[in-house]
């Protein structure tokens, strides 16, 4: 039961609606390309260092691959604005009700030739009820407020907050945008 719940919960963060995909403009803070980092280059380098061991593929604790209700694992925007990739979550982290900048709930990968993976981004996710019970404002990291995804979403899950961070792959739409036009599922 918990495995199904974790897969469903993680899938929520994969299927952002077009309203969550508003582009962020700005300039680059880092040679690796993320735009609109709001001066957070040092924190993004720390995140890269924290996830460095996972660059070529998922490993514990990020071992639960997620999918949407249609069984899709590599998430592409149906409106054509980009792709998120394949998400692997840390189940314990996903359900703890907290946000830790150096321990995101999901690592996001682009599939490579021969079935390998390349780390491209992370996603932070926290359930709104758990967060709101102890905080008066939505979570915020890297100078960005998390997006709230309301209950009644296509996964039937309660409301949650989410933030994507493209710390390994440049995103022309913005470092904190859900969709990256440079990422491909095949």
SESE-909912 format. One line per 2 residues: their letters; for each residue x, y, z of C-alpha. Coordinates in steps of 0.001 Angstrom, whole numbers, plus 500000, padded with zeros to 6 digits. Layout:
// residues N
A	X:Y:Z | ...
END
This chain:
// residues 186
XX	500000:500000:500000 | 502775:502446:500892
XX	504514:501735:497562 | 501340:502628:495665
XX	500896:505741:497773 | 504498:506817:497242
XX	504249:506273:493486 | 500992:508223:493339
XX	502283:511026:495521 | 505463:511383:493560
XX	503531:511310:490310 | 501682:514420:491415
XX	504869:516385:491283 | 505457:515115:487763
XX	502261:516352:486201 | 502316:520086:486656
XX	499562:521983:484960 | 500326:524654:482365
XX	499714:527316:485036 | 502779:525998:486863
XX	504913:526327:483765 | 505199:530106:483610
XX	508632:531035:482322 | 511110:532905:484501
XX	513444:535310:482732 | 516792:536453:483989
XX	520511:536125:483645 | 522890:533299:484320
XX	524608:533090:487712 | 526609:530009:486838
XX	528496:528678:483831 | 526379:525498:483910
XX	523549:527652:482706 | 520636:527974:485114
XX	518928:531283:484516 | 517116:533380:487093
XX	518894:531875:490085 | 518365:535108:492026
XX	522000:535132:493155 | 521840:531542:494432
XX	524876:530219:492518 | 526663:529131:495724
XX	523612:527219:496979 | 523190:525561:493574
XX	526855:524464:493685 | 526191:522979:497148
XX	523174:521124:495750 | 525331:519803:492872
XX	527876:518565:495390 | 525152:516916:497502
XX	523775:515051:494473 | 527092:514373:492689
XX	527077:510655:493552 | 523766:510296:491681
XX	524739:511957:488377 | 524853:508736:486368
XX	521784:507101:487896 | 519552:506727:490915
XX	520634:504939:494083 | 519429:504727:497677
XX	517539:506512:499024 | 516167:507801:495654
XX	515132:504397:494299 | 511386:504602:493726
XX	510709:505417:490082 | 507451:507283:489620
XX	504892:507301:486861 | 501600:508985:486094
XX	498203:507284:486043 | 498788:506312:482415
XX	502046:504543:483269 | 504232:507266:481751
XX	507601:507635:483483 | 509283:510327:481372
XX	507054:513355:481711 | 506611:515694:478742
XX	504416:518801:478734 | 501361:518071:476568
XX	501468:521737:475477 | 504966:521267:474043
XX	506857:523698:476296 | 509372:521100:477454
XX	510010:517983:479471 | 510646:517193:483114
XX	512227:513770:482726 | 512114:510642:484869
XX	511677:511103:488620 | 513048:508887:491390
XX	511895:509670:494921 | 513111:509041:498438
XX	509910:507608:499991 | 510755:508539:503594
XX	511667:512080:502603 | 508528:512403:500504
XX	506252:511819:503464 | 508106:513620:506280
XX	506363:517007:505932 | 509621:518970:505784
XX	511858:520641:503202 | 515635:520187:503251
XX	517592:522107:500596 | 520308:519450:500335
XX	517903:516482:500403 | 515227:516985:497731
XX	512306:514588:497576 | 513017:513660:493934
XX	516002:513412:491617 | 515116:513916:487954
XX	516896:512172:485093 | 516996:512301:481314
XX	517129:508881:479665 | 520305:508231:477661
XX	521214:505726:474968 | 521469:502154:476200
XX	519154:502677:479163 | 521448:504873:481243
XX	520396:508062:483009 | 521806:511559:483381
XX	520868:513687:486415 | 519371:516976:485248
XX	517285:518436:488101 | 515692:517926:491496
XX	512209:518471:492814 | 511145:519466:496293
XX	507674:518360:497377 | 505734:518684:500621
XX	502078:518060:501370 | 500230:521296:502070
XX	498410:520032:505178 | 501663:518887:506787
XX	503443:522133:505882 | 500580:524479:506723
XX	500134:522910:510182 | 503468:524449:511219
XX	503957:527393:508841 | 501950:530445:507848
XX	503493:530789:504372 | 504330:528316:501600
XX	507859:526878:501587 | 510550:528896:499874
XX	514013:527905:498660 | 516561:529683:496468
XX	514481:532841:496670 | 511467:531099:495090
XX	508161:530278:496702 | 506920:526755:496005
XX	503911:526354:493715 | 500776:524999:495360
XX	499018:522224:493467 | 495433:522040:494711
XX	493503:518986:495804 | 491365:517500:493075
XX	494379:517100:490796 | 494389:514290:488278
XX	495993:511975:490838 | 493275:512470:493441
XX	495838:513558:496000 | 495622:516273:498623
XX	497112:519693:497960 | 500909:519911:497923
XX	503725:522392:497316 | 506460:521774:494735
XX	509579:523406:493307 | 511787:522189:490446
XX	515457:523170:490386 | 517454:522616:487185
XX	520847:522431:488907 | 522540:520139:486358
XX	520934:521145:483058 | 520437:524678:481782
XX	516792:525594:481279 | 515960:528422:478875
XX	512584:528716:480636 | 514294:529374:483982
XX	516084:527422:486677 | 512876:527029:488679
XX	510443:526350:485833 | 508717:522964:485669
XX	509439:522350:481963 | 512799:522312:480164
XX	512822:522486:476338 | 516364:521031:476241
XX	515296:517714:477838 | 513989:514784:475804
XX	512396:511461:476668 | 513870:509565:473733
END
